[in-house]
Amino acid sequence: MRRARTIEALYERVGGIERTVNKMMLELLTGNPKPLRPMFYAVADRTEGKVLVGAEIGTYRGENAKVILNHLPMEMLYLIDPYIRVGHPHRIPEAEGKARRRLKGRTNVTWVRRPAHEAVSLVPDNLDFVYIDGNHEYGAVRRDIQDWWPKVKDGGILGGHNVTLAGVAKAFFEFLQAHPGYRWHVRKLDWWVIKEANRAREMKAKANRH
Ligand SMILES: C[S@@+](CC[C@H](N)C(=O)[O-])C[C@H]1O[C@@H](n2cnc3c(N)ncnc32)[C@H](O)[C@@H]1O
């Protein structure tokens, strides 16, 4: 380890070590090192004591799914992933095995081993949330948003991960342009929009009056 040149640099390093130790303690104590992603705090805020039904598009090794299941009162989580190589670097067969082992014994998950556009008709309507974290290319995200927006219940949330990728951001902001009046958020790598049709109609009418 290099020597810290200033007292500030030293403090910063000590702070970094403290954060790492805290994270390790949390991991040891809870067995749950991964934090809940920002969109799911919004989902939790709107839960109002009810159980939830949602979908994750792109499950990979099941890490995020496990965090969702550990933190939210899920009646059912649909896990959508074709687990076939579609031109990206993830090692898919190994990932599926890991996901299955990680979520073994959970009775509130349904595996849908299909690409997102084929899974739409296999998952019920009126979902509390849909989290898009599959193929992050522009065309794929655009299609996922279009396909899955109607699946979300009024008051539910549609969002996803990796908004710093150009294709994801473009697809999201184009959607917002085409659907004015909906409340939306970007926090850390998550993006999401709250599907409140009445509010959107009111906001649109208000904007047209001015
Ligand atoms: C970034 S990983 C998902 C990571 C996971 N959400 C997590 O945070 O733990 C992307 C996954 O999307 C899947 N995928 C790729 N194209 C897809 C599609 N069209 N529909 C659903 N999943 C897809 C891949 O097989 C891969 O497992």
The ligand as an ORCA input file, in Angstrom:
! r2SCAN-3c Opt
* xyz 0 1
  C     -27.067     -8.011    -16.739
  S     -27.630     -9.659    -16.691
  C     -28.947     -9.548    -15.488
  C     -28.440     -9.363    -14.089
  C     -29.503     -9.532    -13.013
  N     -30.669     -8.720    -13.269
  C     -28.922     -9.132    -11.660
  O     -28.822     -7.924    -11.424
  O     -28.578    -10.000    -10.853
  C     -28.494     -9.780    -18.213
  C     -29.292    -11.070    -18.413
  O     -30.270    -10.779    -19.398
  C     -30.533    -11.936    -20.129
  N     -31.158    -11.556    -21.394
  C     -30.580    -11.218    -22.568
  N     -31.512    -10.972    -23.486
  C     -32.713    -11.142    -22.887
  C     -34.068    -11.043    -23.309
  N     -34.381    -10.711    -24.573
  N     -35.049    -11.302    -22.431
  C     -34.759    -11.633    -21.138
  N     -33.494    -11.741    -20.681
  C     -32.489    -11.502    -21.535
  C     -29.168    -12.596    -20.262
  O     -29.315    -13.998    -20.526
  C     -28.511    -12.274    -18.915
  O     -28.656    -13.346    -18.024
*
